[in-house]
Amino acid sequence: MAKRPSLKGRGADIFLGEEAGVKAGQNAGIPADQQAEKATFYLPAELLTRLDNLWMNLRRSNRKLKKSHLVSELLDKGIREMETEITDSA
């Protein structure tokens, strides 16, 4: 008698089929053009405290705000400013 296939790690796919599950490495609910990659950076403790305080203050008016979105916006703005400075000085 053949051994049945393993169900380990299949979760909801067992009941909903392969198409219903999110494949490993995909961000659920995020459009493909906005999917993010994980990055690790070491930042000073004071900067992290300021980031957390800003995030908590902004979350009072927008409960859905994610810290990753805030960091992304701040980095994008800073990079654009630095690129402008570089092109202006050249």
C-alpha positions in Angstrom: 0.0 0.0 0.0 1.4 3.4 -1.0 2.2 6.0 1.7 -0.2 9.0 1.7 1.3 12.4 0.8 2.5 14.5 3.7 0.1 17.3 4.9 2.9 19.0 6.9 3.1 22.7 6.1 0.1 22.8 3.7 -2.2 24.6 6.2 -5.4 26.0 4.5 -4.3 24.5 1.1 -5.5 21.2 2.3 -9.1 22.5 2.3 -9.0 25.3 -0.2 -6.7 23.9 -2.9 -3.2 25.1 -4.0 -4.5 28.3 -5.7 -6.1 29.7 -2.5 -2.9 29.6 -0.4 -0.1 32.2 -0.6 3.1 30.7 -1.8 6.2 31.0 0.5 8.0 34.3 0.1 4.9 36.3 -1.1 3.4 39.1 0.8 -0.3 38.5 1.1 -2.6 41.4 0.2 0.1 43.5 -1.4 0.0 44.1 -5.1 3.0 42.6 -7.0 4.4 46.0 -7.9 4.5 47.0 -4.3 5.9 43.9 -2.7 8.8 44.7 -0.4 12.0 42.9 0.4 13.4 42.5 3.9 16.5 44.4 4.8 18.5 44.7 8.1 20.2 47.9 9.2 21.8 48.9 12.4 20.7 52.3 13.7 21.6 54.3 16.8 19.2 53.8 19.7 18.2 57.5 19.8 17.2 57.4 16.1 15.1 54.2 16.8 13.4 55.9 19.7 12.6 59.0 17.6 11.2 56.7 14.8 9.0 54.8 17.3 7.7 58.1 18.8 6.9 59.5 15.4 5.2 56.2 14.3 3.1 56.1 17.5 2.0 59.7 17.1 1.0 59.2 13.5 -0.9 56.0 14.4 -3.2 58.0 16.5 -4.8 59.5 13.4 -4.1 56.5 11.1 -4.4 53.1 12.8 -3.5 51.2 9.7 0.0 52.9 9.3 2.7 50.3 9.4 6.2 51.2 10.6 7.7 49.8 7.4 5.6 52.2 5.3 6.8 55.1 7.4 10.4 54.1 7.1 10.0 53.6 3.4 8.6 57.1 2.9 11.2 58.7 5.1 14.1 56.9 3.2 12.6 57.8 -0.1 12.3 61.5 0.8 15.9 61.5 2.2 17.3 59.7 -0.9 15.5 62.1 -3.3 16.9 65.1 -1.3 20.5 63.7 -1.4 20.2 62.9 -5.1 19.0 66.5 -5.7 22.0 67.9 -3.8 24.4 65.7 -5.8 23.0 66.8 -9.1 23.0 70.5 -8.1 26.6 70.4 -6.9 27.8 68.6 -10.1 
